[in-house]
Amino acid sequence: MTTYVTYYSETGNTEKIAKGIFEGVEKGEKEIAKLSDIDSDKLKDSDLVFIGFPVHAGGLPKEVKSFMKGASSIKNVAIFYTHSSPKEMKMVNGAIKAAEKILKGNNAEIMGNFGCFGTVNVDSLLKLPMIKQSEEFWKDRPNEDDLKNAKEFGREISSKI
Ligand SMILES: Cc1cc2nc3c(=O)[nH]c(=O)nc-3n(C[C@H](O)[C@H](O)[C@H](O)COP(=O)(O)O)c2cc1C
């Protein structure tokens, strides 16, 4: 069995979660790589692919969208994401729905999803009231607990294959 953990991350939050998930995968061969470094053709030989991204403007970063559209050979997929506004604000769920729609359109089996807050590291974003207001949630995230949970997510999903 081969598992890939692949991710897009601009300021490192999603990358930390990717590493946590990777650590949790206990079965078979495993590989971790940035989206930009993975040949989507290679994924057809995988049994499970974890794809991670930061939520951008309530949706998927364009790099992630086009990767998912091109990754039509994935059989089993799990998604993970980081975000900085509370889920209730609807700026997060849209991204998950968008990802699931593309992946289901490719006939992939969606095994689960994992999300957590990520510290805002971009100055221009800190000027947005919505982001500033939720600082109590995203400050110093992902933290140790998030990484532990990510590891457990990796372990649990990969044990189902
Ligand atoms: C251009 C941009 C748009 C963003 N839009 C959202 C958003 O709509 N909702 C949200 O919760 N967080 C949003 N964020 C915050 C990021 O999702 C969050 O900080 C994430 O953890 C960054 O992950 P990274 O460090 O892996 O790039 C945005 C960040 C950027 C840079």
The ligand as an SDF file (V2000), in Angstrom:
LIG
                    3D

 31 33  0  0  0  0  0  0  0  0999 V2000
   -5.2520   35.4160    0.4640 C   0  0  0  0  0  0  0  0  0  0  0  0
   -5.7740   34.7500    1.7260 C   0  0  0  0  0  0  0  0  0  0  0  0
   -7.1430   34.5600    1.8950 C   0  0  0  0  0  0  0  0  0  0  0  0
   -7.6330   33.9320    3.0460 C   0  0  0  0  0  0  0  0  0  0  0  0
   -8.9810   33.7280    3.1750 N   0  0  0  0  0  0  0  0  0  0  0  0
   -9.4570   33.0710    4.2660 C   0  0  0  0  0  0  0  0  0  0  0  0
  -10.8570   32.7780    4.3900 C   0  0  0  0  0  0  0  0  0  0  0  0
  -11.6680   33.0750    3.5200 O   0  0  0  0  0  0  0  0  0  0  0  0
  -11.2810   32.1340    5.5070 N   0  0  0  0  0  0  0  0  0  0  0  0
  -10.4200   31.7700    6.4990 C   0  0  0  0  0  0  0  0  0  0  0  0
  -10.8770   31.1930    7.4860 O   0  0  0  0  0  0  0  0  0  0  0  0
   -9.0890   32.0250    6.4150 N   0  0  0  0  0  0  0  0  0  0  0  0
   -8.5970   32.6500    5.3140 C   0  0  0  0  0  0  0  0  0  0  0  0
   -7.2430   32.8970    5.2050 N   0  0  0  0  0  0  0  0  0  0  0  0
   -6.3310   32.4550    6.2750 C   0  0  0  0  0  0  0  0  0  0  0  0
   -5.6070   31.1710    5.9340 C   0  0  0  0  0  0  0  0  0  0  0  0
   -6.5040   30.1860    5.4930 O   0  0  0  0  0  0  0  0  0  0  0  0
   -4.8750   30.6390    7.1780 C   0  0  0  0  0  0  0  0  0  0  0  0
   -4.0460   31.6200    7.7650 O   0  0  0  0  0  0  0  0  0  0  0  0
   -4.0910   29.3870    6.8520 C   0  0  0  0  0  0  0  0  0  0  0  0
   -3.7390   28.7330    8.0480 O   0  0  0  0  0  0  0  0  0  0  0  0
   -2.8030   29.6810    6.0710 C   0  0  0  0  0  0  0  0  0  0  0  0
   -2.2030   28.4540    5.7610 O   0  0  0  0  0  0  0  0  0  0  0  0
   -0.7110   28.3230    5.2200 P   0  0  0  0  0  0  0  0  0  0  0  0
    0.1880   28.8540    6.2930 O   0  0  0  0  0  0  0  0  0  0  0  0
   -0.5380   26.8710    5.0110 O   0  0  0  0  0  0  0  0  0  0  0  0
   -0.6310   29.1040    3.9470 O   0  0  0  0  0  0  0  0  0  0  0  0
   -6.7340   33.5170    4.0610 C   0  0  0  0  0  0  0  0  0  0  0  0
   -5.3460   33.7140    3.8770 C   0  0  0  0  0  0  0  0  0  0  0  0
   -4.8740   34.3190    2.7330 C   0  0  0  0  0  0  0  0  0  0  0  0
   -3.3800   34.5250    2.5800 C   0  0  0  0  0  0  0  0  0  0  0  0
  1  2  1  0
  2  3  1  0
  2 30  2  0
  3  4  2  0
  4  5  1  0
  4 28  1  0
  5  6  2  0
  6  7  1  0
  6 13  1  0
  7  8  2  0
  7  9  1  0
  9 10  1  0
 10 11  2  0
 10 12  1  0
 12 13  2  0
 13 14  1  0
 14 15  1  0
 14 28  1  0
 15 16  1  0
 16 17  1  0
 16 18  1  0
 18 19  1  0
 18 20  1  0
 20 21  1  0
 20 22  1  0
 22 23  1  0
 23 24  1  0
 24 25  2  0
 24 26  1  0
 24 27  1  0
 28 29  2  0
 29 30  1  0
 30 31  1  0
M  END
$$$$
